[in-house]
């Protein structure tokens, strides 16, 4: 048997991948994180399948269920929100699977930051403004952050920060970010992205905390900050489609191009 860690996407059942949906339809055991994954995502599990919400279960309990499925020779769909490689807590599950000699595969999903960019109807990488996205979080009550992975260190880049699991830490974030971003630097908070009650709160570094407080958002939110989020920003066109900049797939008559180095 095989355990499939499936990224269900940010919430909208239509955003699960074709492969992820197919695996749910095929597996006789389906374990899903019900606090973040809507039931509609797992309704396609086969008739008679064991479907369990793991929101209240411990790591030991979920692993025991997988061991039971293994004994019966049944594949397991282990369904996580977003993409399981980001804050999916699958590393400790994988460690136990390896120890138990149980095979596993990972099926990627749509991550929250991509869903937020779509909701904002914006590109996150703007020419000469921001060409990087930092995905991070703050510690609060969860496991601590590595010593060098501080908000201040990431903020020094001045690029777009996508800060997860930190909506209750807005006051501290404001203090940490102010030395590196202007008070009017755009900030967007995405609440329950792609769910029916999705909410986008736009503001800047000086007023976003108050706006979040007024909206009474305390969980399931992603915070983004950076100059690239400014919808009125003036910027240069990308060189990708620039007619004056030829490349191998779009040569200009009379201009000899070097073959790309694929080594």
N, C-alpha and C positions, 0 to 999 in steps of 0.2 A: 504494500500500500504506500501511498504518498500523501504527505500533508502539503496543501497548497496555501501559501500565504497570499491572500488576494487583496489588492488595493481596490476598495469599493468606490474611491473618489470622494469628493467633499460632501455629498449628500444626495444630490439629484440622481435617482436610479438610472437615468439615461446616460450618465457619465461613467458608468462602469465599462471596462473594456469588453470586447467581444469574447476574448479568451477567459476573462474573469467570470463572466456570466455563464459561459459554457461549463466551466469547472464547477460552479455552484449547481448547475443543472445535473451534473454527473455524479456528484459526491453523496454518499449515503450518510455522512456526518457533516453538519454545517455548524460551526461555532462562530458567532459574530458579536462584535462589541456594540451592544444595543444602545448604549448611551450616545454613540456617534454615528452608527450605521442604521438607516431606517429599515424597518421590516420589509418594505417593498423590494429591497435589494435581494433578500433571501427567500422571497416567496416562490422563486423558481426552483427551489430545491425539490428533488424528486419526491413523489408520493411515498410516504412511509419513512422518509429520511428523519434522522435525529437532528432537530434544529434547536440550538441552545443559545440563549443570550448570556454572554460571559461577563456582563458588566459587574455582577456581584460575586463572581468567582475568583478564586486565588489562582496563582500560577500552578500550584500543586494540583488543584482540581481540574483545570483545563488540561494539564498534561496527562492526568489519570484517564480522562475521557478519550484523549488521543491514543493512549496505550490500549484502552478497551477496543477502540476502532481497529487498531493494528492487529489485535488478536483475532478479530473477525475478518480481517482482510479488506476492510472498507477504507476508501480514500476519504480524506478530511478536507473540507473547505474552511480555512481559518480566515475569516473576513475582517479586515481592518479598514478604518476610515482613511481617506486620502491615499497616499502612497506609503506602503508599509516600511520603506527605508527611512522615513522621517518620523521620529518620535513614535514609532509603532511598537516599541517594546518587544520586538521579535527576536532580538539577539539572545536574550535569556531563554526564550522558547527554543530557539535553534540549538543552543548549547545542550538542552535536555534531550532534544531529538537525536542529536549526534551520539550522546551517551547511551541512549536507548536503541541505537542503530536503526532509526526510523528515517526513511528518505523524505526529503522536502524540496519544494520548488517555490520560487517567488514570482508572482504575477503583478507587475507594477500597476499603479493607478494614477489618476489625476491628482496632483498635490494641491493643497489649499492655496498656495501663492499663485498658481496658474489659474485657479478658479476665481481668485480675487482680481487678477489682471483682466480676466474676461468680464467680470461684473463691472469693473471700472471702465471697460472699453478702451484700454490703454496698453501700449507696449511698455515694458519695464526697462528695456535697454535702449537709451536714447543717444544718438551720436554725440560724442564729445561732452556728454553730461553724466551719463552713468552706463557703464558697460559690465557691471557686476551686480549680483544680488547676493546679499548675505542672509542666510537662513539661520536664525538663532532663537534663543529664548532666555528668560531669566530663571533663577533657581526657585525663589520663594519656598514653598513647602515640598517641592519635588527634589529629585537628586541634585546635588550641587554641580556647578559648572566648573570645567577645567580652569586652572589658575589664569592662563593667558587668554581665555575666551571671554573677555569682558565686553560689555556694551561700549565702554569707552574705547577700547582697542578697535572694535569694528567701526565705531562712529568716526574715527580718525580718517577713514577712507573717503568719507563724504558721499558714499554711494547709497543705493537703496537698501534699507534694512527691512527684512520681513521677520517680525518678532512674534514668536508663537508663545502660547501658554503664559501670557503676562498681563492680561487685561486688568487684573487686580493690583498691578504694580505700576500704575500710570504715574503716580507722583514721583517715585524713584526714577523711572525712565526719563521723565521730564528733566529732572536734575542732572542725570547722567548725560543726556543728549545736548543740553543747552550750550555747552562749551564748543560744540562741533557743528551744530546746525543753527541757522538763524531762527529767531523766534517765529518768523512767518514761513518757515519751511513747511511744505505740505505734508500732512499726515492723514492717512485714511485708515479707519477701523472697519473691518468686515466681520459682521456677526452672522453665524450660521449660513455660511456661503452656499448658495445654490438650493437651500431649503426654501419652502414656501414663505417662511417669515424672514428671509434674508434682509439684512439692513446694512447699508453703507453709510458711515458717518465721516464726512470730510471736514477737515479743519486745518489748523497749523499747530506747531509745537506749543504755542502759548495758550491755545484755547481748546485743544482736543480733549484734555482731561475733563474739563467741565462739560463738554458735549456728551462724552461717554457717561458721565455721572447722571446727566439729565435723562439720557436714554435708558438708564438702569441696566447697562450691559455689564455682567459680572463673569461670564464664562463663554466658551465656544467662540472666541473671536481672535482675529489675526490683526496685528498692527503693522502698518507699513509707513516708512518715513523716507524722504529723499527728494531732492529737487526734480528728479525725473517724473514725479507724480503731478507736477504742475500742468494742468490742461491747457494753459495759455502760454506755455513755454515756447520761445523762439529758438530753433535749433537748425543745424545744417542737415541736408538730406544725406542719407547713408550713401557710401561709395558703391554699394552693391549694384545699383542700377544706373550709375553715372555713365553717360555715353562717352565721356572723355577718359574713362578709366577702363581700358579693354582687359579682358581675361580670356582664358582658353575657350570658354563656352560662348563668348561674345567678342570675337576679334574685330578689330578695326582695320579697314583696308590700308595696306601699306605699313602696318605696324607688326613687326615680328615678335612673337611671344615665346618665352622659354617654356619648355614643358615643366609641369609641376613636379616637385621633388616629393615622391611618395615614400621615401625611406624613413 
